Amino acid sequence: MAKFVPQEELSLVDQVRIRREKLSQLREAGQDPFERTGFAFDTYSTDIKNNFEALEGKNVAVAGRLMSKRGMGKVIFGDLMDEKGRIQLYLKFDEMDEANFETCRKLDIGDIVGVNGDVFRTQRGEISVRAHQVTLLSKALLPLPDKYHGLTNVETRYRQRYVDLIANPEVKDTFVKRSRIMRELRSFLDGKGFLEVDTPILTPFEIGASARPFYTHHNTLNIDMVLRIETELYLKRLVVGGMDRVYEVGRIFRNEGMDPKHNPEFTTIELYQAYTDYHGMMDLVEEMMKTVAQNVCGSLMIPYQGKIIDLSKWERMTMVEAVKKYSGVDFAALSSDEEAIAAAKEHHVALPELPTKGAILAEFFDAFVEENLIQPTFIYDYPVENSPLAKRKPSDPAFTERFEYFINATEFGNAFSELNDPIDQKQRFERQVAERKQLDPDCRAQVDYDYITALEYGLPPTGGLGFGVDRLVMLLTDSASIRDVLLFPTMKPLD
């Protein structure tokens, strides 16, 4: 008899050839696995392990992927991986139909099988399923990664997430946790009386915001359309219409850079609540973050990339206070744009395109403050220059009732006391679009005058919040890159 050569010793080309030959043989024998339409399984691997005493000796039907196979005599052992875990398979020549046992000899690692058998414990104490009948449900024509080295190449893992999920079970745990986080977020907001809604992904034109959109073309209407960069303006139209508490779990698209914190498409939750302000949104954020973390992670002390993030304590500072704390410059004492420009030059802070005092304050924040905001921190009262949708502070119209919250030196969300003065809003929109076109003459941004019309019908005092779901999942799963929490991140084609 020829010596058995493990497939791991064969080249990839030879492994693929052998698997396809086995498929041809099965088809010639009238056993095409791809003609199977289902399998009536009744038990998961974890059910067997968790309830062994009740199931010992009972017949079960399990189904999943064959992850290992050892022994080529009259006894074969294997490991079957199903949706919830793994279970050992025990196949013995004299306890199965002879033809079925011979078919099992030819199974490859990666094949999908259904197994009927009884539950027992081996002499070594391993809880197992003693197979009486094994059905090949789908043939794996490509081999899985070597079990000792796994699928470790990061680019390949992102491109072939289907293999990543098979080879690295902890990856699946991340996405199961992501699903739990989404469920908890919805549950929290639903419990607060918010209504989940859907708004258009395709919008008729580019608004004046700084984010760059993706363009597409609608053939029937013969117009260019834009993939949305936010859900805000449609949601606030709904508040005008009398929906006092609304939120949307929305896919957002921005034609911009990519790094560990940014992907061209990502998930946000935006919510709007009538008759409250940005202080009400701060309270909501803090309660929401604590509730979700406690329910998903079982603690408010969250390990993240070597740090411990304490979600039980949230600091609150104005942007002016934060800049003074970390740079020593007190913008409250500066009386003009010229003084702010001089302070920027003295502290080697880059000047913005339009160097106003408020815009320079934001540059100081980026230069000195953000990197220090490791523990949860609300930064509020932003300059009006970079807050076109936020209500001005009545006590100081140079600033707006806006906050962002930061964790691990990363912005997690953005909130306003929403601007509901249509005259002020129109002026800000028109100025924003004019500034965009001044910097980029080819820019196609427009003012959303229909939104202005909506405001003219009356938007009640409203608090609004938008936050990135992906960054929250990164935090609660201790994931370093946004690509680790997206099943299929955007990748450059290999071609």
VEXTOR-162501 format. One line per 4 residues: their letters; for each residue y, x, z of C-alpha. Coordinates in steps of 0.05 Angstrom, whole numbers, plus 5000, padded with zeros to 4 digits. Each point is the difference from the previous one (the first is absolute). Layout:
N
A	Y/X/Z | ... .
! end
This chain:
495
MAKF	5000/5000/5000 | 5069/5026/4982 | 5043/5022/5058 | 5052/4948/5019 .
VPQE	5071/5026/4988 | 5055/4965/5040 | 5055/4974/4956 | 5050/5042/5039 .
ELSL	4970/5061/4965 | 5011/4971/4931 | 5064/5003/4960 | 5043/4938/4996 .
VDQV	4982/4993/4926 | 4925/5001/5017 | 5009/4951/5058 | 5036/4951/4955 .
RIRR	4947/5008/4945 | 4943/4988/5049 | 5033/4937/5028 | 5011/4971/4931 .
EKLS	4928/5015/4982 | 4977/4963/5062 | 5043/4941/4979 | 4969/5000/4931 .
QLRE	4931/5000/5030 | 5017/4942/5045 | 5027/4960/4941 | 4938/5015/4959 .
AGQD	4958/4974/5057 | 5041/4936/5003 | 5033/5020/5066 | 5073/5008/4979 .
PFER	5037/5004/5066 | 5066/4977/4969 | 4969/4932/4985 | 4995/4985/5074 .
TGFA	5049/4947/5022 | 4995/5004/5075 | 4958/5013/5062 | 4992/4954/5060 .
FDTY	5013/5049/5057 | 5007/4972/5070 | 5015/5058/5046 | 5048/5059/5005 .
STDI	4981/5069/5025 | 5044/4993/5062 | 4968/4933/5016 | 4932/5034/5004 .
KNNF	5025/5057/5043 | 5041/4956/5047 | 4944/4948/5008 | 4938/5042/4994 .
EALE	4962/4968/5058 | 5008/4931/4970 | 4984/5022/4929 | 4943/5049/5013 .
GKNV	4940/4979/4959 | 5040/4947/4963 | 5006/4998/4924 | 5070/5015/4972 .
AVAG	5032/5008/4933 | 5052/5055/4993 | 5038/5025/4939 | 5044/5059/4984 .
RLMS	5004/5070/4971 | 4945/5052/5008 | 5036/5059/5031 | 4941/5047/5012 .
KRGM	4927/5005/4982 | 4948/5048/5028 | 4925/5008/4996 | 4961/4992/4935 .
GKVI	4928/4989/5026 | 4974/4935/5028 | 5061/4991/5045 | 5073/4998/4978 .
FGDL	5060/4997/5046 | 5069/4979/4977 | 5068/4980/5026 | 5031/4935/4976 .
MDEK	5075/4990/5006 | 5026/4929/5000 | 5069/4972/5013 | 4996/5011/5075 .
GRIQ	4961/5065/5009 | 4933/5034/4988 | 4927/4986/5016 | 4939/5043/4988 .
LYLK	4947/4975/4952 | 4926/5015/5008 | 4955/4992/4940 | 4925/5011/5006 .
FDEM	4950/4999/4943 | 4949/4954/5033 | 5051/4950/5026 | 5031/4983/4932 .
DEAN	4977/4978/4932 | 4976/5063/4964 | 5044/4989/4939 | 5061/4986/5044 .
FETC	4988/5064/5039 | 4995/5040/4935 | 5066/4969/4978 | 5031/5023/5065 .
RKLD	4979/5071/4987 | 5046/4999/4939 | 5060/4973/5036 | 5062/5045/5000 .
IGDI	5051/5010/5055 | 5057/4952/4985 | 4955/4944/4974 | 5014/4930/5026 .
VGVN	4938/4969/5031 | 4978/4938/5037 | 4946/5009/5052 | 4954/4949/5033 .
GDVF	4964/5026/5062 | 4992/4998/5075 | 5040/5034/5054 | 4968/5055/5042 .
RTQR	5014/5065/5034 | 4968/5064/4974 | 4962/5050/5044 | 5064/5041/5003 .
GEIS	5038/4939/5026 | 5039/4984/4936 | 5013/4925/4990 | 4976/4986/4930 .
VRAH	4978/4948/4949 | 4927/5006/4978 | 5003/4980/4927 | 4951/4951/4970 .
QVTL	5038/4988/4936 | 5057/5040/4969 | 5041/4972/4942 | 5044/5044/4957 .
LSKA	5064/4960/4991 | 5044/5050/4963 | 4986/5070/4973 | 5050/5055/5016 .
LLPL	5007/5040/4937 | 5044/5053/5032 | 4980/5040/5062 | 5039/4996/5064 .
PDKY	5036/5062/5027 | 4956/5051/5035 | 4988/4974/5071 | 5016/5068/5031 .
HGLT	5067/5009/4965 | 5019/4928/4987 | 5060/4978/4959 | 5054/5045/5027 .
NVET	5047/5012/4941 | 5061/4958/5018 | 5020/4984/4928 | 4929/4978/4983 .
RYRQ	4997/4958/5063 | 5063/4962/4980 | 4979/4992/4927 | 4929/4979/5016 .
RYVD	5011/4959/5063 | 4934/4964/4987 | 4963/5066/5011 | 5045/5019/5058 .
LIAN	4981/4936/5036 | 4926/5015/4990 | 5003/5073/5019 | 5050/4997/5057 .
PEVK	4987/4939/5045 | 5062/5014/5042 | 5043/4984/4938 | 4973/4929/5001 .
DTFV	5018/4996/5074 | 5073/5013/4981 | 5002/4942/4951 | 4963/4953/5047 .
KRSR	5054/5018/5051 | 5054/4987/4947 | 4972/4931/4990 | 5002/4987/5075 .
IMRE	5072/5024/5003 | 5019/4952/4945 | 4964/4943/5035 | 5036/5016/5066 .
LRSF	5068/5003/4966 | 4990/4933/4968 | 4974/4971/5065 | 5060/5025/5038 .
LDGK	5051/4972/4950 | 4963/4935/4992 | 5000/4993/5075 | 5076/5008/5000 .
GFLE	5007/4942/4952 | 5010/5040/4936 | 4976/4971/4934 | 4966/5048/4951 .
VDTP	5026/4991/4929 | 4995/5033/4931 | 5058/5020/4956 | 5003/5028/4929 .
ILTP	4976/5070/4986 | 5031/4999/4930 | 5075/4992/5005 | 5050/4989/4944 .
FEIG	5044/5061/5010 | 5013/5063/5040 | 5044/4991/5061 | 5050/5051/5023 .
ASAR	4957/5032/5055 | 4988/5074/4996 | 4924/4994/4990 | 4978/5010/4928 .
PFYT	4957/4944/4973 | 4943/4995/4949 | 5017/4962/4937 | 4954/4957/4958 .
HHNT	5009/4950/4943 | 4984/4926/4999 | 4976/4985/4929 | 5008/4924/5000 .
LNID	5070/5001/5029 | 5016/5065/4963 | 5036/5029/5060 | 4993/5063/5041 .
MVLR	4978/4987/5071 | 4998/5042/5063 | 4945/5009/5051 | 5033/4983/5066 .
IETE	5026/5054/5047 | 5008/4951/5058 | 4985/4928/5019 | 5065/4990/5039 .
LYLK	5044/4959/4954 | 4948/4948/4984 | 4980/4992/5073 | 5072/4989/5022 .
RLVV	5007/4947/4946 | 4944/4964/5037 | 5039/5004/5066 | 5059/4968/4963 .
GGMD	4951/4946/4979 | 4982/4984/5072 | 4938/5044/5012 | 5026/5030/5065 .
RVYE	4944/5051/5011 | 4966/5031/4940 | 4962/5063/4984 | 4964/5032/4942 .
VGRI	4946/5053/4996 | 5025/5029/4935 | 4980/5054/4951 | 5062/5041/4983 .
FRNE	5010/5047/4940 | 5048/5058/4997 | 5002/5050/4942 | 5015/5060/5044 .
GMDP	4969/5062/5030 | 4932/5006/5033 | 4985/5037/5065 | 4957/4989/5062 .
KHNP	5046/4942/5021 | 5015/4969/4932 | 4958/4967/4946 | 5031/4964/4939 .
EFTT	4968/4934/5023 | 4995/4983/5073 | 4995/4941/5047 | 5056/4973/5043 .
IELY	5012/4941/5045 | 5069/4969/4997 | 5018/4944/5047 | 5063/4958/5013 .
QAYT	5017/4958/5060 | 5059/4953/5002 | 5046/4997/5060 | 4987/5069/5026 .
DYHG	5028/5070/4987 | 4978/5073/4997 | 4991/5003/5076 | 4951/4942/4993 .
MMDL	4964/5041/4946 | 4996/5061/5046 | 4966/4958/5053 | 4953/4971/4948 .
VEEM	4981/5069/4973 | 4986/5028/5069 | 4956/4941/5020 | 4964/5000/4933 .
MKTV	4985/5075/5001 | 4974/4997/5071 | 4957/4939/4986 | 4969/5027/4936 .
AQNV	4986/5069/5029 | 4969/4972/5063 | 4956/4951/4961 | 4978/5050/4947 .
CGSL	4997/5066/5039 | 4991/4974/5071 | 5058/5042/5025 | 5075/5013/4991 .
MIPY	4989/5075/5004 | 4985/5016/4927 | 4974/5069/4980 | 5032/5022/4935 .
QGKI	4992/5069/4967 | 4997/5037/5066 | 5053/4959/5035 | 4996/4940/5047 .
IDLS	5047/4944/4979 | 5018/4955/5059 | 5013/4931/4972 | 5015/4972/5068 .
KWER	5069/5033/5001 | 5054/4989/4947 | 5068/5035/5003 | 5061/4967/4969 .
MTMV	5061/5041/4974 | 5056/4987/4952 | 5003/5047/4940 | 5065/5030/5028 .
EAVK	4967/5012/5068 | 4939/5032/4967 | 5042/5046/4956 | 5042/5021/5060 .
KYSG	4937/5013/5041 | 4965/5044/4949 | 5059/5032/4962 | 5056/5000/5051 .
VDFA	5048/4966/4950 | 5032/4936/5026 | 5015/4957/4939 | 5035/4950/5046 .
ALSS	5054/5052/5008 | 5009/5012/4925 | 5056/4958/4971 | 4994/5013/4925 .
DEEA	4956/5019/4942 | 5034/5068/4998 | 4981/5015/5072 | 4928/4980/4985 .
IAAA	4999/5046/4938 | 5026/5058/5042 | 4946/4987/5053 | 4947/4999/4946 .
KEHH	5023/5067/4972 | 5003/5030/5070 | 4928/4978/5015 | 4973/5016/4930 .
VALP	4983/4927/4985 | 4995/4981/4927 | 5055/4953/4977 | 4978/4934/4968 .
ELPT	5022/4981/4930 | 5055/4956/5030 | 5020/5038/5063 | 5026/4945/5046 .
KGAI	4996/5006/5076 | 4943/4950/5003 | 4960/5033/4945 | 5009/5068/5034 .
LAEF	4977/4971/5066 | 4935/4980/4966 | 4993/5071/4973 | 5009/5028/5070 .
FDAF	4946/4953/5024 | 4952/5025/4947 | 5017/5073/5015 | 4998/4999/5076 .
VEEN	4969/4938/5029 | 4939/4972/4963 | 4955/5060/5012 | 5009/4991/5075 .
LIQP	4979/4927/5003 | 4927/5009/5018 | 4993/4944/5051 | 5018/4928/4980 .
TFIY	5075/4995/4991 | 5047/4948/4973 | 5062/5027/4965 | 5052/4946/4990 .
DYPV	5071/4987/4975 | 4998/5032/4931 | 5062/5014/4957 | 5017/4945/4951 .
ENSP	4996/5050/4941 | 4924/5001/5001 | 4988/4929/5026 | 5019/4952/4944 .
LAKR	4961/4941/5028 | 5016/5006/5074 | 5054/4962/5037 | 5061/5041/5022 .
KPSD	5011/5010/5075 | 5057/4955/5020 | 5024/5053/5049 | 4998/5056/4948 .
PAFT	4996/4979/4926 | 4985/5071/4979 | 4930/4989/5028 | 4946/4948/4990 .
ERFE	4951/4965/5044 | 4940/5039/4974 | 4945/5041/5030 | 4941/5042/4979 .
YFIN	4944/5020/5045 | 4967/5069/5000 | 4934/5028/5024 | 4977/5072/4990 .
ATEF	5064/5016/4962 | 4985/4946/4949 | 5037/4935/4985 | 4953/4941/5011 .
GNAF	5045/4940/4988 | 5070/4975/4985 | 5035/4938/5028 | 5067/4964/4996 .
SELN	5043/4945/5026 | 5001/4973/4929 | 5065/4996/4963 | 5013/4926/4986 .
DPID	5072/5003/4976 | 4994/4988/4924 | 5069/5030/4986 | 4986/5064/5037 .
QKQR	4930/5003/4970 | 5026/4993/4929 | 5050/5056/5011 | 4948/5046/5028 .
FERQ	4951/4985/4944 | 5053/5012/4946 | 5022/5065/5034 | 4927/5023/5006 .
VAER	4986/4987/4927 | 5065/5034/4979 | 4982/5062/5041 | 4930/5002/4970 .
KQLD	5028/4998/4930 | 5052/5052/5016 | 4944/5048/5021 | 4953/4978/4945 .
PDCR	5035/4969/4938 | 4932/4979/4971 | 4982/4960/5063 | 4983/4927/4984 .
AQVD	5015/4973/5070 | 5032/4931/5006 | 5029/4957/5055 | 4953/4944/5021 .
YDYI	5052/4945/4994 | 4948/4946/5012 | 4990/5028/5069 | 5075/4996/5011 .
TALE	4996/4927/4979 | 4945/4989/5052 | 5045/5030/5054 | 5056/4953/4979 .
YGLP	4955/4942/5021 | 4997/5031/5070 | 4952/5050/5031 | 4996/4991/5076 .
PTGG	5008/5061/5045 | 4935/5036/4985 | 4962/5061/5024 | 4958/5036/4948 .
LGFG	4948/5055/5003 | 4960/5040/4950 | 4947/5052/5017 | 4947/5040/4964 .
VDRL	4930/4979/5016 | 4970/5065/4973 | 5039/5043/5049 | 4978/4956/5058 .
VMLL	4928/5007/4977 | 5009/5075/4996 | 5024/5001/5072 | 4945/4956/5028 .
TDSA	4944/5036/4962 | 5027/5071/5011 | 5005/5011/4925 | 5044/5057/4975 .
SIRD	5013/4973/4930 | 5016/4932/4971 | 4944/5013/4950 | 4951/4999/5057 .
VLLF	5016/4927/5014 | 5004/4975/4928 | 4933/4984/4969 | 5024/5020/4931 .
PTMK	5063/5043/5004 | 5040/5014/4937 | 4972/5062/4966 | 5019/5039/4938 .
PLD	4946/4989/4946 | 4954/5060/4992 | 5012/4997/4925 .
! end
